[in-house]
Amino acid sequence: MQKTISRIIFIINFPIHEQEYNFLGIDLLLKNNFTVEIWNLSPIINPEIFSYQGDVTWPRPDKYAYRLIRTKKDYEHEILRLGASDFIFMNVGCTRRTFFVYRAIARKKLMYGINMNLLECYFESGGGHNRVVTAVRKAAFLDRLKKATVKKIAARFTAIGKRRFMQCLDSGFRLMRPYFVSPASYILRGGNKSEEFLKIYDTPVSSCTKTVLAHNMDYDFYLLRKDMPGSVNKKNTVVFLDGDFCFHPNYIRSNCKISVTPEVYFPELCKFFREIENKWNVEVIIAAHPRASGEYGRKDYFEGRSVISCRTPELVADSQFVILHWSMSINYAVLFKKPAVFMTTDQLKKGSEAGFIENEAAYFGKTPVNISRPEEVADFLANGKLEYDEKIYQEYKDNYIKSPGTPEKLRWELTIDYLKTL
């Protein structure tokens, strides 16, 4: 007789803060009599970040059992104690680096699922605006060409060769993966375009995978917020959707050069905020990136402005409009129908973020304001319109947030309905 599922194990490679806790639906799982464990594999999968910031997970021993797993051997030992009444939710893709995670699950013949969130790679891949990213890359290439030396050119070709070699390894891995990794038992995804992202997210699925079409996690926060008192908008605040471009741990993981320096970036940012505040008689509030490094707590980078973490849906709901470079939190501007002002800087235009910023702005029919250039700021203040295109917002919502006609239920309510059928 098949045992019913009684324990949920989340496998993660990032610290759990309040927002991640809510995303994992732990309270709903506990309410439905599941026990919950969280296994943090950061020391194995992201050792660079872990060595930099340590274990900064939000402790909730009253809610879940937490295990920081430091070696592959320890992970495999934990897997061996699981059985038919356990269900694993994966929050890591299946890559060469994480193959051991999925392989151990396949050997034990355990069930696992994926609550897929969209968008993270969308604007990197062009998002229907490849002409923009092509122009940006062409300009950057011409700028680098002017400064080229024989040594730099040789280093560049070496880097390209290494990248091509790694791409070949990745292609070979994907080809062989089905023979060693079992497909997910369950996947929840949202948006008409979500199927296109399965390959980007290195997601092992097959025709046997139970697929539930619904929405991404931001719509959950929208459902919880939209009918609450106070969401009628106070009209006196503007929200900056922070990207933590100076200190984000992802730069360490990807070994990517940071494009902006705090000494230049924050004064430019605050000067632009002052212009916004004076023009529209509003207060700019900082919605800190949910995985920000913590540096904001050590120094007042925003000149006394409120810096608030893990409250982005509420902040956007009660705002007049949002300011951003590029951000997944644009979802909240779309859902709460808030205009978006995109901005860039001279430093950002030369960095890896340039394509993301240009693509996201172009999707919404916008041109980023270069706040390093006083003439662009002056033109925006004189002629910029705080409006949004209803048709674009609806198209974006249907494609990348919520598939039309799907239930107005929380993602984890839908997932729990599935778990109870096992």
C-alpha positions as MATLAB code, in Angstrom:
seq = 'MQKTISRIIFIINFPIHEQEYNFLGIDLLLKNNFTVEIWNLSPIINPEIFSYQGDVTWPRPDKYAYRLIRTKKDYEHEILRLGASDFIFMNVGCTRRTFFVYRAIARKKLMYGINMNLLECYFESGGGHNRVVTAVRKAAFLDRLKKATVKKIAARFTAIGKRRFMQCLDSGFRLMRPYFVSPASYILRGGNKSEEFLKIYDTPVSSCTKTVLAHNMDYDFYLLRKDMPGSVNKKNTVVFLDGDFCFHPNYIRSNCKISVTPEVYFPELCKFFREIENKWNVEVIIAAHPRASGEYGRKDYFEGRSVISCRTPELVADSQFVILHWSMSINYAVLFKKPAVFMTTDQLKKGSEAGFIENEAAYFGKTPVNISRPEEVADFLANGKLEYDEKIYQEYKDNYIKSPGTPEKLRWELTIDYLKTL';
ca = [
       0.000    0.000    0.000;
       1.309    3.439   -1.017;
       2.174    5.604    1.962;
       0.717    9.100    2.046;
       3.119   12.019    1.904;
       3.780   13.376    5.392;
       7.151   15.133    5.154;
       8.345   17.835    2.747;
      12.049   18.460    2.176;
      13.235   21.629    0.455;
      16.673   21.466   -1.140;
      18.087   24.969   -1.510;
      21.367   26.687   -2.303;
      20.584   30.100   -0.829;
      19.868   31.463    2.658;
      16.264   31.576    3.840;
      15.041   35.045    4.731;
      11.469   36.117    5.360;
      10.582   36.434    1.680;
      11.992   33.001    0.815;
      10.138   31.550    3.813;
       6.865   32.891    2.418;
       7.725   31.671   -1.077;
       8.186   28.110    0.203;
       4.653   28.032    1.601;
       5.795   26.587    4.918;
       2.886   27.915    6.990;
       0.348   26.348    4.617;
       2.200   23.041    4.674;
       2.234   23.008    8.487;
      -1.451   23.921    8.571;
      -2.115   20.848    6.409;
      -0.190   18.575    8.804;
       3.010   18.168    6.803;
       6.345   18.309    8.586;
       8.995   20.421    6.885;
      12.767   20.176    6.550;
      15.118   22.565    4.765;
      18.452   21.323    3.485;
      20.867   24.106    2.607;
      23.539   22.931    0.162;
      25.191   26.346   -0.242;
      28.589   25.161    1.097;
      28.720   22.598   -1.723;
      26.976   24.354   -4.615;
      27.917   27.988   -3.938;
      31.065   27.772   -1.800;
      32.286   31.209   -2.916;
      29.178   32.959   -1.615;
      28.991   30.823    1.513;
      32.599   31.600    2.430;
      31.834   35.299    1.921;
      28.612   35.635    3.933;
      28.393   32.461    6.010;
      25.084   30.934    7.033;
      22.616   33.802    7.344;
      19.422   31.731    7.201;
      16.457   33.060    9.180;
      16.171   30.551   12.097;
      12.652   29.172   12.680;
      13.080   25.941   14.690;
       9.394   26.112   15.636;
       8.480   25.827   11.955;
      11.001   23.565   10.249;
      14.036   21.366   10.802;
      17.056   23.028    9.255;
      20.180   21.256    8.036;
      23.285   22.961    6.707;
      24.931   20.279    4.583;
      28.632   20.824    3.946;
      29.745   17.768    1.944;
      28.366   15.506   -0.778;
      28.845   12.522    1.520;
      26.663   14.123    4.203;
      24.000   14.888    1.594;
      23.961   11.310    0.308;
      23.679   10.071    3.910;
      20.613   12.300    4.461;
      19.012   11.047    1.241;
      19.369    7.430    2.361;
      17.105    8.015    5.370;
      14.183    9.180    3.185;
      11.349    6.948    2.025;
       7.980    6.723    0.325;
       6.278    9.179    2.700;
       8.745   11.951    1.800;
       8.490   14.431   -1.059;
      11.368   16.679   -2.124;
      11.023   20.143   -3.645;
      14.042   21.221   -5.646;
      15.159   24.833   -5.684;
      18.327   24.158   -7.678;
      18.603   23.445  -11.397;
      20.086   20.213  -12.720;
      23.529   21.228  -13.993;
      26.940   19.570  -14.005;
      27.624   21.184  -10.633;
      24.382   19.922   -9.078;
      24.221   16.544  -10.828;
      25.063   14.745   -7.573;
      21.899   16.201   -5.978;
      19.588   14.693   -8.582;
      21.574   11.482   -9.009;
      21.212   10.557   -5.331;
      17.446   11.098   -5.565;
      17.234    8.886   -8.670;
      19.190    6.088   -6.984;
      16.815    6.102   -4.001;
      13.796    6.375   -6.372;
      12.339    9.297   -4.449;
       9.634   11.634   -5.709;
      10.452   15.288   -6.224;
       8.780   18.374   -7.591;
       9.610   21.849   -8.825;
       7.703   25.042   -8.100;
       9.059   26.966  -11.038;
       9.368   30.717  -10.979;
       9.746   32.603  -14.210;
      11.515   35.572  -15.651;
      14.985   35.525  -14.148;
      16.547   34.645  -17.505;
      13.918   36.298  -19.708;
      15.533   39.644  -20.389;
      18.977   38.071  -20.566;
      17.734   35.987  -23.489;
      16.461   39.036  -25.330;
      12.804   38.931  -24.396;
      11.705   39.713  -27.921;
      14.001   42.739  -28.057;
      17.256   41.236  -29.298;
      17.794   44.265  -31.517;
      18.312   46.325  -28.353;
      20.828   43.990  -26.772;
      22.608   43.636  -30.130;
      23.034   47.399  -30.367;
      24.294   47.602  -26.794;
      26.793   44.799  -27.329;
      27.956   46.303  -30.633;
      28.639   49.656  -28.969;
      30.474   47.958  -26.109;
      32.530   45.909  -28.574;
      33.567   48.993  -30.535;
      34.547   50.729  -27.304;
      36.684   47.749  -26.247;
      38.227   47.517  -29.718;
      39.581   51.049  -29.414;
      41.409   50.058  -26.212;
      42.610   46.659  -27.440;
      46.184   45.420  -27.129;
      47.751   42.181  -28.367;
      47.732   40.844  -24.800;
      44.057   41.714  -24.308;
      43.088   40.178  -27.656;
      44.939   36.942  -26.820;
      43.253   36.793  -23.409;
      39.887   37.362  -25.055;
      40.344   34.485  -27.496;
      41.451   32.236  -24.628;
      38.310   33.152  -22.677;
      36.119   32.486  -25.726;
      37.778   29.096  -26.200;
      37.152   28.162  -22.566;
      33.537   29.284  -22.802;
      32.946   27.244  -25.970;
      34.516   24.207  -24.320;
      32.244   24.582  -21.285;
      29.237   24.946  -23.587;
      30.180   21.656  -25.271;
      30.428   19.981  -21.865;
      27.005   21.352  -20.904;
      25.474   20.103  -24.171;
      26.933   16.648  -23.591;
      25.638   16.654  -20.022;
      22.093   17.524  -21.133;
      22.219   14.767  -23.745;
      23.248   12.110  -21.204;
      21.222   13.409  -18.248;
      17.990   11.425  -18.879;
      19.941    8.172  -18.431;
      21.074    9.089  -14.920;
      18.466   11.528  -13.562;
      14.809   10.701  -12.997;
      12.294   13.321  -14.199;
      10.341   15.446  -11.753;
       7.079   13.954  -10.528;
       5.457   17.385  -10.444;
       6.030   20.885  -11.752;
       4.011   24.041  -11.198;
       4.582   26.868  -13.653;
       2.807   30.073  -14.605;
       2.374   32.170  -17.731;
       1.803   31.231  -21.361;
       5.528   31.412  -22.092;
       6.599   29.312  -19.120;
       7.181   26.144  -21.129;
       9.957   27.911  -23.049;
      11.875   28.337  -19.804;
      12.163   24.685  -18.883;
      15.425   24.374  -20.841;
      16.809   27.646  -19.475;
      16.172   26.454  -15.933;
      17.825   23.052  -16.537;
      14.611   21.345  -15.493;
      14.371   17.533  -15.836;
      10.788   16.906  -16.967;
       9.147   14.288  -19.158;
       5.719   13.271  -20.392;
       5.257   11.538  -17.016;
       5.663   14.800  -15.080;
       2.416   16.126  -13.636;
       2.232   19.740  -14.822;
       0.012   22.309  -13.113;
      -0.382   25.600  -14.957;
      -1.033   28.516  -12.613;
       1.099   31.585  -11.841;
       4.444   32.599  -10.395;
       5.059   33.441   -6.760;
       4.577   37.183   -7.190;
       0.912   36.587   -7.953;
       0.581   34.883   -4.569;
       1.761   38.072   -2.884;
      -0.639   40.032   -5.084;
      -3.562   37.808   -4.039;
      -2.692   38.269   -0.371;
      -2.301   42.037   -0.732;
      -4.867   43.273   -3.247;
      -7.889   43.302   -0.938;
      -6.129   44.472    2.208;
      -6.982   47.900    3.677;
      -4.544   50.559    2.569;
      -3.938   49.181   -0.898;
      -5.975   52.028   -2.395;
      -2.628   53.909   -2.697;
      -1.408   56.745   -0.532;
      -0.102   58.530   -3.630;
       2.758   60.183   -1.770;
       5.479   57.548   -2.111;
       7.662   56.287   -4.929;
       9.457   52.944   -4.656;
      12.971   52.248   -5.877;
      13.254   48.550   -6.752;
      16.793   47.985   -5.572;
      19.108   45.552   -7.361;
      22.014   45.706   -4.884;
      24.329   46.270   -7.838;
      27.313   47.198   -5.688;
      27.327   44.310   -3.228;
      25.163   41.429   -4.480;
      26.573   37.943   -3.647;
      25.765   36.757   -7.182;
      28.767   38.706   -8.430;
      30.937   36.466   -6.283;
      29.264   33.266   -7.497;
      29.541   34.208  -11.172;
      33.018   35.721  -10.811;
      31.585   38.759  -12.592;
      33.187   42.171  -12.402;
      31.004   44.664  -10.542;
      30.136   47.500  -12.907;
      29.379   50.247  -10.406;
      31.316   51.720   -7.505;
      29.547   52.928   -4.337;
      31.454   56.229   -4.428;
      29.892   57.109   -7.794;
      26.662   55.108   -7.892;
      24.918   56.174   -4.690;
      25.501   59.957   -5.014;
      24.110   59.812   -8.574;
      21.152   57.776   -7.374;
      20.342   60.081   -4.456;
      20.634   63.187   -6.619;
      18.069   61.707   -9.021;
      15.812   60.795   -6.107;
      15.919   64.408   -4.883;
      14.867   65.583   -8.332;
      11.960   63.119   -8.309;
      10.889   64.151   -4.807;
      10.961   67.854   -5.653;
       9.178   67.435   -8.985;
       6.278   65.276   -7.774;
       6.236   66.115   -4.050;
       6.762   62.490   -3.055;
       8.995   60.446   -0.769;
      11.296   57.867   -2.362;
      11.406   54.603   -0.388;
      13.987   51.900   -1.030;
      12.630   48.368   -1.500;
      15.874   46.545   -0.694;
      16.755   43.522   -2.778;
      15.569   40.448   -0.799;
      19.010   38.845   -0.995;
      20.985   42.032   -0.445;
      24.377   41.541    1.163;
      23.572   43.424    4.387;
      25.903   46.286    3.548;
      22.985   48.750    3.701;
      22.781   48.184    7.445;
      26.382   49.281    7.931;
      26.248   52.654    6.190;
      23.613   55.190    5.126;
      24.009   54.945    1.359;
      20.583   56.454    0.618;
      20.962   59.714    2.583;
      18.388   58.982    5.266;
      15.698   57.447    3.073;
      13.802   54.435    4.397;
      15.323   51.103    3.351;
      12.763   48.311    3.754;
      13.332   44.596    3.126;
      10.802   41.890    2.195;
       7.884   44.307    1.830;
       8.051   45.046   -1.896;
       4.423   44.058   -2.744;
       2.996   46.366   -0.064;
       5.347   49.204   -0.969;
       4.475   49.029   -4.658;
       0.747   48.701   -3.950;
       0.807   51.915   -1.915;
       3.063   53.881   -4.272;
       2.510   56.379   -7.034;
       5.069   54.807   -9.376;
       8.281   52.760   -9.280;
      11.887   53.508  -10.239;
      14.270   50.760  -11.309;
      17.201   49.696  -13.434;
      15.851   46.208  -14.140;
      14.182   43.899  -11.672;
      11.995   40.823  -11.365;
       9.884   42.994   -9.053;
       8.552   44.757  -12.156;
       5.867   42.067  -11.742;
       4.362   44.073   -8.883;
       4.238   47.250  -10.969;
       2.346   45.276  -13.616;
      -0.060   43.623  -11.159;
      -0.806   46.810   -9.198;
      -0.772   48.877  -12.415;
       1.934   51.340  -11.468;
       3.990   53.311  -14.022;
       7.692   52.421  -14.164;
      10.634   54.781  -14.649;
      13.730   52.973  -15.925;
      17.171   54.422  -15.336;
      20.802   53.638  -16.015;
      24.191   55.267  -15.410;
      27.421   55.685  -17.345;
      28.949   52.861  -15.310;
      26.009   50.507  -15.822;
      26.007   51.113  -19.588;
      29.540   49.706  -19.733;
      28.773   46.649  -17.621;
      27.051   43.300  -17.859;
      23.738   44.791  -16.666;
      23.343   47.032  -19.741;
      21.481   44.457  -21.824;
      19.097   43.582  -18.992;
      18.214   47.239  -18.415;
      17.747   48.059  -22.095;
      15.680   44.920  -22.756;
      13.318   45.300  -19.822;
      12.736   48.976  -20.579;
      12.204   48.261  -24.289;
       9.610   45.588  -23.530;
       7.483   48.209  -21.782;
       8.072   50.820  -24.485;
      10.466   52.863  -22.335;
      13.955   54.324  -22.699;
      16.143   54.303  -19.569;
      17.093   57.730  -18.230;
      20.867   58.003  -17.869;
      21.070   59.713  -14.488;
      24.787   60.390  -14.997;
      23.792   62.888  -17.699;
      22.135   66.078  -16.373;
      20.617   66.836  -19.783;
      18.782   63.487  -19.843;
      17.488   63.999  -16.311;
      16.319   67.525  -17.186;
      14.526   66.234  -20.292;
      12.810   63.498  -18.279;
      11.686   65.956  -15.592;
      10.322   68.317  -18.232;
       8.754   65.824  -20.638;
       8.620   62.406  -18.962;
       5.152   60.886  -18.630;
       4.161   58.764  -15.660;
       1.958   56.310  -17.488;
       1.835   52.684  -18.553;
       0.482   50.829  -21.567;
      -2.496   48.742  -20.459;
      -2.131   46.368  -23.419;
       1.568   45.709  -22.723;
       0.895   45.133  -19.015;
      -1.878   42.636  -19.786;
       0.259   40.797  -22.343;
       3.137   40.632  -19.889;
       0.875   39.325  -17.120;
      -0.570   36.596  -19.361;
       2.801   35.483  -20.694;
       5.078   35.750  -17.668;
       3.008   35.959  -14.476;
      -0.327   34.134  -14.701;
      -1.842   31.987  -17.406;
      -5.355   33.258  -18.266;
      -8.200   31.235  -16.788;
      -6.140   29.514  -14.098;
      -7.450   29.357  -10.493;
      -7.272   32.358   -8.174;
      -5.604   30.196   -5.535;
      -2.204   30.332   -3.879;
       0.457   28.204   -5.556;
       0.948   26.118   -2.451;
      -2.784   25.467   -2.140;
      -2.627   23.935   -5.625;
       0.519   22.003   -4.714;
      -1.013   20.652   -1.496;
      -4.052   19.494   -3.487;
      -1.636   17.457   -5.619;
       0.310   16.066   -2.639;
      -2.903   14.787   -1.075;
      -3.551   12.634   -4.162;
      -0.300   10.692   -3.706;
];
